[in-house]
Structures are given as C-alpha cells and as structure tokens.
C-alpha cells in the first residue's frame, strides 16, 4: 500500500499542450537507433515534428545526416541537445511533404499524440525505407488503421518514460516518473510481403544489453535485393 502511494506521487499527469509538444527522454530514440537499422550511414533521416531535436541528435550520433521540421520553430532552444547547424524548415508535415529534393531514407518522429495516424500515413508515403513513430500503448487496440500500413515491429519502452510538455522543462522542472506506456511503431516500405499478423513485438530497454536486435544491416540488404527482384518481374 505504501509503495502504491509513492508510485502515484511520482507519476505525473500533465495538462494538454497546445501543439502536442511533449518531450521524450533522449534514450528513447538513442536506443532505437542502437537496435534498428534505418539505412546506410550517411543517408538522410527526417523528423517532421522535431521539437527540440532529440530524435535528430540520436540519428546524427548514429552516423546519419539529419533534416528537421516542425509546425513551431523550437529546435534551437531545446535543453539537453547538442545538434549544431542542421537543415530545418518550419512546416506542417500533414499538409504535404517537407519541401526538399533530397531523398528521405527514413523518418523517425515523436508526433503529436492526437495525430499519430496521420503522421504514420504521411511518413510511409514520404520515406523510402522506414518510418518509426512514438505512440501511446493504450491506443493500439483501437488502431485498426495499422492493418493498412507496412507495420513491421512494435518496441515496448521500458522503464516507462516521462514525456512532459516542453514548457515545463523550459521552466526548470525536472521530469519525474511516467504515467503512460509508450511504444515505437516501425514501418518498412521495402518489404515485399507484409501482414498485420506478422508484426514482431520487442522490448526496448533504456540500458544497453537488455534487448536483442536483429542483424539489421543484413536484413536491409536482403530486403533491397528482394525488392529489386520483385520490380524486375
């Protein structure tokens, strides 16, 4: 009983943020890049709702070139990031692709929670290879639209991350224990076959060594070969 009371005190429920700017801990995207292959080093990762640029920092640390966009320009003020100069546009991703001629290999994003479906659909149209979106776990049972997209993996985040509104962090508040469970949804556009019942579910731990990744680079080149073969037939 005492432990339950302590747990309730440490879990925070935040007032709704106007533009859906909730800031994930850096480990959420850093660990995703540890275990998931998003393309060869040097290829382009786009975050179309980049906020303070935490997904972009993880992508750059993993060896990718990065591009960012958001409906509100926040990327230069983000505490806890060390991005430096990047390609950035203030842009509403849901009205159309980010205005660039560059080939977007993959998209990794923490979208506004109320627009996850729209971001997933648009990301799968824009990205050549993969798209990964953070999503509230509790919304998955009703997300029947996922059967229409090339969903490949679901990563359950553990421990439960806290994602407070950015304004609270700017005000000097420190994130506490999370009150919601989150997952990464990973879509793969170059799979030649896919079905909703073939989706793999994995746990993504904050600490390295506590989860098992695939030989991702091998699977990428294998999938590319299959895609090219299918296109030639």
C-alpha positions in Angstrom: 0.0 0.0 0.0 2.8 2.4 0.9 4.6 1.5 -2.4 1.5 2.2 -4.3 1.1 5.7 -2.7 4.7 6.5 -3.5 4.3 5.4 -7.1 1.2 7.6 -7.5 3.1 10.6 -6.2 6.0 10.1 -8.6 3.8 9.7 -11.7 2.8 13.0 -13.3 -0.3 13.8 -15.3 0.2 16.9 -17.4 -2.2 19.4 -18.8 -2.7 19.1 -22.5 -0.1 21.0 -24.6 -1.5 23.2 -27.4 0.7 21.9 -30.2 1.4 18.4 -28.8 5.0 19.2 -27.8 5.8 16.5 -25.3 9.5 15.9 -24.8 10.7 12.3 -24.7 13.9 11.3 -22.9 16.9 11.1 -25.2 17.4 7.4 -24.5 14.1 6.6 -26.3 15.4 7.4 -29.7 19.1 6.7 -28.9 18.2 3.1 -28.0 16.0 2.7 -31.1 19.0 3.6 -33.3 21.0 1.0 -31.4 18.8 -1.9 -32.4 17.0 -0.9 -35.6 18.6 -0.3 -39.0 17.3 2.8 -40.8 19.7 2.8 -43.8 23.4 3.1 -44.6 25.4 5.6 -42.7 25.3 9.0 -44.3 21.8 8.6 -45.6 19.1 11.1 -44.5 16.8 10.8 -41.5 13.9 13.3 -41.3 12.0 14.2 -38.2 8.9 16.2 -39.3 7.8 17.1 -35.7 11.3 17.5 -34.4 10.6 19.8 -31.4 13.9 20.3 -29.7 15.7 17.8 -31.9 16.2 14.8 -29.7 15.4 12.3 -32.4 17.7 14.2 -34.7 20.5 14.1 -32.2 20.2 10.4 -31.8 20.2 10.0 -35.6 23.3 12.2 -36.0 25.1 10.3 -33.3 24.3 7.1 -35.2 26.0 8.4 -38.3 23.1 9.8 -40.3 22.6 13.2 -42.0 19.5 14.8 -40.4 16.7 17.1 -41.5 14.1 18.6 -39.2 10.8 20.3 -39.5 8.0 21.4 -37.1 4.9 23.5 -37.1 6.6 25.7 -34.5 10.3 26.6 -34.6 11.7 25.2 -31.3 14.9 23.3 -32.4 17.4 26.0 -31.3 16.1 26.3 -27.7 16.0 22.6 -26.7 17.7 21.8 -23.4 19.8 18.7 -23.4 20.6 18.6 -27.1 23.8 19.5 -28.9 22.8 19.5 -32.5 24.6 22.4 -34.0 23.6 23.6 -37.5 21.1 21.4 -39.3 18.7 21.6 -42.3 15.4 22.8 -40.8 12.1 24.2 -42.1 9.0 25.4 -40.2 6.4 23.3 -42.0 3.2 21.4 -41.4 4.0 17.9 -42.4 0.3 16.9 -42.7 -0.3 19.4 -45.5 2.4 17.9 -47.7 6.0 16.5 -47.8 8.8 18.7 -46.4 10.0 21.0 -49.2 13.2 19.4 -50.3 14.5 17.4 -53.3 16.7 15.3 -51.0 15.9 11.5 -50.8 14.5 10.8 -47.4 15.7 7.3 -46.5 13.8 7.0 -43.2 11.7 9.1 -40.8 11.9 8.9 -37.0 9.5 11.1 -35.0 7.6 11.7 -31.8 4.4 13.1 -33.4 1.6 14.9 -31.6 -0.4 12.2 -29.8 -3.7 13.3 -31.4 -2.3 12.9 -34.9 -0.3 9.7 -34.8 -2.4 8.0 -37.6 -2.0 11.0 -39.9 1.8 11.2 -39.3 2.2 7.4 -39.8 0.3 7.5 -43.1 2.2 10.5 -44.4 5.6 9.2 -43.2 5.0 5.9 -45.1 4.3 7.9 -48.2 7.4 10.1 -47.9 10.1 7.8 -46.5 11.9 5.5 -49.0 12.8 2.8 -46.4 11.4 3.0 -42.9 9.3 5.2 -40.6 9.2 5.0 -36.8 6.7 6.8 -34.7 6.2 7.1 -30.9 2.7 6.2 -29.8 0.8 5.6 -26.6 0.4 1.9 -26.0 -3.2 2.3 -24.8 -4.3 3.5 -28.2 -3.1 0.4 -30.1 -6.2 -1.9 -29.5 -8.4 0.6 -31.4 -5.8 1.4 -34.1 -7.3 -0.7 -36.9 -5.8 1.6 -39.5 -2.4 0.0 -38.7 -3.5 -3.0 -40.8 -3.4 -0.7 -43.9 0.3 0.2 -43.4 3.5 -1.9 -43.6 3.9 -2.2 -39.9 6.9 -4.4 -39.1 7.8 -4.1 -35.4 6.5 -2.7 -32.2 9.0 -1.8 -29.5 7.7 -1.5 -25.9 9.7 1.1 -24.0 10.9 0.1 -20.5 11.1 1.6 -18.0 8.1 3.8 -18.6 9.4 7.2 -19.9 8.1 10.5 -18.7 7.1 12.9 -21.5 6.2 16.3 -20.0 5.2 19.3 -22.1 8.3 21.3 -23.2 7.1 24.4 -21.4 7.6 22.6 -18.0 11.2 21.7 -18.8 11.9 25.2 -20.0 10.5 26.5 -16.7 13.2 24.4 -14.9 11.0 21.5 -13.8 12.6 18.0 -13.8 10.6 15.2 -15.4 9.5 12.6 -12.9 8.1 9.1 -13.2 5.9 8.5 -16.3 2.2 7.7 -16.1 1.8 6.3 -19.6 3.3 3.4 -21.5 4.8 4.2 -25.0 5.8 2.1 -28.0 7.8 2.7 -31.2 5.9 1.7 -34.3 8.3 0.8 -37.1 7.1 0.6 -40.7 9.1 -0.9 -43.5 8.3 0.3 -47.0 10.5 -2.2 -48.9 9.2 -5.4 -47.6 7.8 -7.4 -50.5 5.2 -9.1 -48.3 3.6 -8.0 -45.1 0.6 -8.7 -42.9 -0.7 -7.5 -39.6 -0.3 -10.9 -38.0 3.4 -11.0 -38.9 4.3 -7.9 -36.7 7.1 -8.7 -34.2 6.8 -7.2 -30.6 10.0 -6.5 -28.7 11.1 -4.7 -25.6 13.4 -1.8 -25.8 15.3 -1.2 -22.6 16.8 2.1 -21.6 20.0 0.2 -20.7 22.1 -1.4 -23.4 22.5 -5.2 -23.4 19.0 -5.9 -22.1 17.3 -6.4 -25.5 18.1 -8.3 -28.6 18.4 -6.6 -32.1 18.5 -8.3 -35.4 21.4 -8.4 -37.8 19.7 -5.3 -39.2 22.2 -4.4 -41.9 21.9 -7.9 -43.4 18.1 -7.8 -43.3 18.2 -4.4 -45.1 20.3 -5.6 -48.0 18.3 -8.8 -48.2 15.1 -6.8 -48.4 16.6 -4.4 -51.0 17.5 -7.4 -53.2 14.0 -8.9 -52.8 12.5 -5.5 -53.7 14.6 -5.1 -56.9 13.9 -8.7 -57.9 10.1 -8.1 -57.5 10.3 -5.0 -59.6 12.0 -6.8 -62.4 9.4 -9.5 -62.6 
